[in-house]
């Protein structure tokens, strides 16, 4: 670990995914579950999605990101990572709050999978109706 460097923590959630994020002053490198960003997610569009909090606060390339991602799939983990980075930036400096809040990065996305109900095939899909 780096010596005498401030480390800022943030926890992000989306669907069933949880991201425990640490950001520390650095060059903009990502370490996700011990792997670099390109080997973990693979597509460059995904990095743009995760970089949004840094772009809004004009701190792109100023922080290294170390995150532990668990649960869910790619979409949920990306959203959780972005949420966690935004929360960690809040701890790093209160001056970032207006930009992050107006961009909507501090709000947890509340959409979850609807539970299956008894008598139905899925959450809302009903069995086929037979008249006779």
Backbone as a ProteinNet text record, in pm:
[ID]
protein_1_A
[PRIMARY]
XXXXXXXXXXXXXXXXXXXXXXXXXXXXXXXXXXXXXXXXXXXXXXXXXXXXXXXXXXXXXXXXXXXXXXXXXXXXXXXXXXXXXXXXXXXXXXXXXXXXXXXXXXXXXXXXXXXXXXXXXXXXXXXXXXXX
[TERTIARY]
85.2	0	88.9	35.3	110.9	129.9	243.9	272.1	235.4	171	129.7	36.2	-44.2	-144.1	-281.7	-366.3	-502.8	-580.1	-659.1	-743.2	-888	-972.4	-1112.9	-1199	-1295.3	-1380.3	-1519.8	-1580.7	-1720.5	-1781	-1906.5	-1976.5	-2088.9	-2090.9	-2194.2	-2278.2	-2406.3	-2496.2	-2583.3	-2616.5	-2706.2	-2757.7	-2890.3	-2953.5	-2904.7	-2836.2	-2785.7	-2634.4	-2573	-2427.8	-2385.1	-2268.4	-2209.3	-2065.4	-2025.1	-1887.4	-1830	-1722.5	-1648.9	-1530.1	-1531.6	-1437.7	-1343.8	-1215.6	-1115.5	-1056	-1049.7	-977.7	-864	-750.3	-635.6	-565.1	-500.3	-433.2	-335.8	-344.3	-259.9	-272.7	-265.8	-260.4	-384.2	-485.4	-608.7	-616.5	-544.5	-549.5	-662.8	-722.2	-829.6	-779.9	-808.3	-783.8	-915	-974.9	-1104.9	-1088.4	-1112.6	-1094.7	-955.5	-854.4	-717.2	-678	-767.3	-738.9	-751.9	-687	-702.4	-836.9	-874	-1007.6	-1033.3	-935.6	-957.3	-978	-911.8	-931.6	-1060.6	-1110.5	-1232.3	-1358.1	-1369	-1489.2	-1469.7	-1356.7	-1326.2	-1365.5	-1479.4	-1524.2	-1492.7	-1445.3	-1409.9	-1530.4	-1651.9	-1770.6	-1796.5	-1760.7	-1785.8	-1695.7	-1574.1	-1484.6	-1537.5	-1597.8	-1656.8	-1767.3	-1846	-1955	-1900.5	-1792.4	-1734.4	-1660.6	-1606.8	-1531.2	-1620.3	-1749.9	-1840.1	-1825.7	-1817.1	-1800.1	-1671.2	-1564.4	-1438.3	-1448.1	-1519	-1533.8	-1617.6	-1724.4	-1812.1	-1737.3	-1654	-1580.7	-1443.9	-1412.2	-1285.3	-1164.6	-1173	-1062.4	-1015.8	-1041.5	-1003.5	-851.4	-800.3	-656.4	-589.8	-667.9	-609.6	-615.8	-699	-718.9	-702.4	-641.5	-641.5	-761.4	-822.2	-941	-907.6	-933.3	-920.5	-1057.5	-1118.2	-1255.2	-1270.1	-1359.5	-1399.6	-1545	-1573.2	-1708.5	-1763.1	-1889.8	-1950.5	-2097.9	-2150.1	-2292.2	-2332.7	-2444.1	-2502.4	-2421.9	-2446.8	-2378.7	-2304.4	-2272.7	-2192	-2262.4	-2389.8	-2463.8	-2472.7	-2505.8	-2517.8	-2384.8	-2278.4	-2147.4	-2096.6	-2125.5	-2086.5	-2156.7	-2287.8	-2362.7	-2316.9	-2286.9	-2238.5	-2102.1	-2017	-1884.1	-1894	-1978.7	-1996.2	-2051.9	-2148.1	-2206.6	-2100.6	-2018.6	-1913.6	-1807.6	-1768.9	-1669.7	-1725.1	-1852.8	-1914.5	-1916.3	-1948.8	-1950.6	-1810.8	-1711.1	-1573.4	-1524.2	-1566.2	-1528.5	-1588.3	-1708.3	-1767.6	-1680.2	-1625.3	-1537.7	-1408.2	-1361.5	-1236.9	-1250.4	-1368.8	-1387	-1532.5	-1580.8	-1720.8	-1750.8	-1648.2	-1670.9	-1726.4	-1713.9	-1763.9	-1912.9	-1972.5	-2111.2	-2211.4	-2209.1	-2309.6	-2305.7	-2184.1	-2173.2	-2224.2	-2185	-2227.3	-2377.7	-2432.2	-2575.5	-2658.4	-2616	-2692.7	-2684.4	-2574.6	-2561.8	-2638	-2679.8	-2758.2	-2675.5	-2546.7	-2459.9	-2464.1	-2522.8	-2527	-2651.4	-2747.3	-2871.3	-2855.2	-2893	-2888	-3003.8	-2977.3	-3082.5	-3171.6	-3298.9	-3381.6	-3440.9	-3420.6	-3485.3	-3426.3	-3514.9	-3475.2	-3561.4	-3520.1	-3599	-3721.9	-3838.3	-3963.3	-3971.1	-4020.7	-4023.3	-4131.1	-4110.8	-4208.2	-4323.6	-4446.9	-4564.4	-4615.9	-4679.8	-4733.4	-4849.3	-4865.5	-4970.1	-4932.5	-4818.9	-4772.1	-4641.5	-4608.9	-4484.8	-4362.8	-4379.3	-4273.8	-4340.8	-4282.9	-4339.7	-4480.1	-4500	-4630.5	-4687.5	-4607.7	-4654.2	-4748.6	-4866.7	-4968	-4964	-5014.1	-5023.8	-5122.3	-5106.1	-5194	-5338.5	-5432	-5573	-5634.3	-5707.7	-5776.6	-5926.5	-5997.7	-6141.5	-6212.2	-6169.6	-6232.5	-6130.8
-119.2	0	124.3	231.7	356.5	416.9	478.9	537.7	685.1	728.4	867.1	920.1	835.9	880.5	861.1	958	949	846.1	765	665.5	698.8	706	740.6	620.4	587.7	469.9	509.3	420.9	438.4	303.3	283.2	159.7	190.4	118.4	138	13.4	31.5	-82	-59.7	-170.3	-166.9	-308.3	-324.2	-456.3	-542	-653	-735.5	-724.6	-627.8	-611.4	-511.1	-536.3	-446.5	-419.8	-294.2	-255.7	-181.4	-236.3	-166.8	-100	32.9	109.7	189.7	186.6	274.8	357.9	488.6	572.6	640.8	652.1	717.6	798.6	907.2	990.3	906.7	921.6	841.2	885.2	786.2	815.7	771.3	719	678.9	531.9	446.9	303.4	238.9	135.6	60.5	-79.8	-123.8	-261.5	-315.1	-409.4	-464.5	-612.3	-648.2	-785.7	-839	-754.1	-794.3	-796.2	-759.5	-757.7	-615.7	-587.9	-454.7	-445	-322.1	-295.1	-369.4	-368.5	-427.2	-577.4	-645.3	-790	-824	-730.6	-759.9	-737.1	-623.1	-591.7	-607.3	-568.1	-596.4	-491.2	-426	-332.1	-188.1	-104.5	33.6	120.6	85.9	164.9	159.2	45.2	28.4	120.3	143.2	233	375.6	416	550.2	565.1	459.3	461.8	479.5	409	415.5	547.2	606.2	731.7	854.4	841.4	957.3	1041.8	983.3	1069.3	1152.6	1094.4	1168.4	1279.4	1253.2	1354.5	1472.5	1443	1549.2	1638	1577.2	1654.3	1701.7	1672.3	1711.8	1659.4	1533.4	1469.7	1344.2	1334.8	1216.3	1203.8	1089.2	1066.3	1111	1161.9	1206.4	1100.8	997.4	896.3	756	667.5	525.2	462.8	362.7	297.1	152.1	111.4	-28.6	-70	-170	-206.6	-357.6	-397.2	-536.2	-543.8	-617	-628.6	-766.6	-772.3	-901.8	-897.9	-1012.4	-1026.9	-973	-1023.5	-971.2	-1002	-924.9	-942.2	-816	-804.6	-692.5	-558.8	-551.5	-425.6	-380.2	-471	-436.2	-395.7	-467.8	-435.4	-301.4	-269.3	-138.3	-25.3	-40.2	62.1	76.9	-35.9	-31.8	34.7	7.1	67.8	219	264.5	408.5	475.4	410	462.9	470.4	365.8	363.7	469.5	490.7	594.2	732	754.4	883.7	909.3	806.3	822.2	844.2	778.4	797.9	938.7	991.1	1129.1	1229	1198.8	1285.9	1293.5	1178.4	1175.5	1250.7	1242.5	1309.3	1460.8	1513.4	1657.8	1696.5	1781.9	1824.5	1916.2	1968.6	2058.2	1983.6	1850.9	1770.9	1742.6	1766.7	1726.8	1786.7	1917.6	1972.2	1909.2	1886.3	1825.9	1683.1	1605.1	1464.9	1452.6	1541.3	1535	1574.5	1680	1722.6	1619.7	1543.7	1439.1	1313.2	1303.4	1189.4	1069.1	1088.9	976.4	936.2	1019.6	987	906.9	901	829.1	683.6	592.1	450.7	417.8	343.4	303.4	200.9	233	146.5	25.5	14.2	-95	-230.1	-321.7	-456.9	-555.5	-681	-784.6	-812.2	-815.8	-841.9	-989.9	-1019.6	-1157.8	-1238.1	-1369.5	-1459.2	-1480.1	-1479.8	-1502.8	-1645	-1700.2	-1836.6	-1836.5	-1947.2	-1959.3	-1900.1	-1831.5	-1773.2	-1839.3	-1827.8	-1888.8	-1802.6	-1669.1	-1575.6	-1469.4	-1350.2	-1246.5	-1207.1	-1198.2	-1155.6	-1247.9	-1341.3	-1429.5	-1535.5	-1542	-1635.4	-1763.2	-1875.8	-1997.3	-1978	-2055	-2043.1	-2076.7	-1993	-2013	-2109.1	-2206.8	-2302.6	-2289.9	-2254.6	-2234.6	-2368.6	-2471.9	-2605.4	-2708.2
0	0	0	-48.9	-57.3	81.6	99.5	228.8	230.5	337.9	359.2	250.8	192.2	94.9	154.2	131	181.7	100.4	169.6	104.1	138	35.2	54.1	16.6	104	86.7	41.4	-34.8	-74	-107.7	-70.2	-101.9	-198.5	-309.5	-409.4	-426.4	-457.4	-476.2	-599.1	-667.7	-783.5	-802.7	-812.3	-821.7	-704.9	-732.7	-622.4	-609.1	-676.5	-674.9	-568.7	-511.9	-413.7	-454.9	-451.7	-483.1	-364	-307.3	-201.5	-268	-270.6	-352.2	-263.2	-299.2	-238.8	-350.8	-331.4	-427.2	-352.3	-419.9	-360.6	-467.5	-432.4	-532.2	-614.4	-746.1	-834.6	-978.6	-1069.9	-1212.4	-1288.6	-1222.1	-1290.1	-1324.4	-1252.9	-1278.7	-1199.2	-1258.6	-1194.8	-1159.9	-1038.2	-998.3	-943.4	-1015.9	-978.8	-945	-821.1	-773.2	-807.6	-794.3	-819.8	-966.7	-1056.2	-1200.3	-1252.7	-1367.3	-1424.3	-1496.3	-1529.7	-1583.4	-1713.8	-1805.1	-1937.6	-1931.2	-1839.6	-1829.9	-1754.7	-1672.3	-1594.6	-1677.1	-1745.5	-1822	-1973.2	-2027.1	-2166.2	-2268	-2255.5	-2358.8	-2319.1	-2413.8	-2379	-2342.4	-2392.2	-2356.6	-2205.9	-2146.7	-2003.9	-1921.7	-1968.1	-1895	-1897.8	-2009.8	-2016.3	-1913.7	-1893.5	-1795.4	-1654.2	-1624.1	-1489.6	-1466.6	-1573.4	-1561.1	-1543.3	-1558.8	-1553.4	-1426.6	-1305.1	-1187.2	-1192	-1246.5	-1257	-1361.4	-1472	-1576.2	-1527.4	-1452.6	-1401.2	-1302.7	-1218.3	-1117.6	-1168.6	-1296.9	-1358.5	-1280.9	-1235.6	-1163.7	-1236.7	-1366.2	-1443.3	-1445.4	-1400.6	-1395.9	-1268.2	-1172.1	-1045.3	-936	-954.7	-851.1	-908.5	-829.5	-859.7	-790	-853.9	-799.6	-769.4	-646	-605.6	-555	-619.7	-585	-572.2	-482.5	-468.4	-509.4	-617	-670.4	-638.9	-599.8	-571.8	-606.9	-646.7	-674.7	-810	-861.8	-984.5	-1108.4	-1213.9	-1341.2	-1379.7	-1508	-1555.6	-1532.9	-1569.6	-1557.4	-1412.2	-1323.4	-1182.1	-1121.9	-1157.9	-1102.5	-1154.3	-1280	-1332.9	-1258.3	-1238.7	-1166.9	-1023.3	-959.2	-821.3	-813.8	-911.7	-913.9	-930.9	-1022.3	-1043.2	-917.2	-851.8	-728.8	-618.2	-606.3	-504.1	-527.5	-653.9	-686	-651	-679.8	-649.3	-498.8	-422.8	-276.6	-220.5	-278.7	-232.5	-266.4	-380.7	-415.9	-317.5	-265.4	-163.7	-40	0	117.3	86.7	-39	-77.5	-71.7	-109.9	-105	-118.5	-27.6	-30.9	-149.1	-212.3	-325.2	-446.3	-448.3	-560.3	-549.8	-435.1	-412	-511.2	-540.4	-632.7	-772.1	-824.6	-957.3	-958.7	-856.9	-850.4	-828.6	-745.8	-716.6	-838.4	-909.5	-1026.2	-1139.6	-1146.7	-1248.2	-1208.3	-1081.5	-1036.1	-996.4	-967.3	-934.7	-787.7	-702.7	-560.6	-523.1	-613.3	-586.8	-628.5	-538.3	-570	-662.6	-768.7	-861.5	-790.5	-765.4	-680.4	-751.9	-883.4	-956.8	-918	-882.3	-844.8	-921.8	-924.1	-989	-903.2	-967.3	-896	-860	-741.7	-697	-768.2	-775.3	-836.3	-738.5	-793.2	-710	-731.3	-627.6	-639.5	-737.7	-808.8	-907.7	-1042.8	-1050.7	-1176.1	-1216.9	-1344.8	-1394.1	-1362.2	-1369.9	-1330.8	-1243.9	-1237.7	-1152.4	-1198.5	-1331.2	-1382.9	-1489.7	-1541.4	-1648	-1591.8	-1651.4	-1603.9	-1686.3	-1632.5	-1711.9	-1826.6	-1931.5	-2048.6	-2010.1	-2059.4	-2029.1	-2129.4	-2079.3	-2166.7	-2143.8	-2248.8	-2235.5	-2212.1	-2278.7	-2263.3	-2225.9
[MASK]
++++++++++++++++++++++++++++++++++++++++++++++++++++++++++++++++++++++++++++++++++++++++++++++++++++++++++++++++++++++++++++++++++++

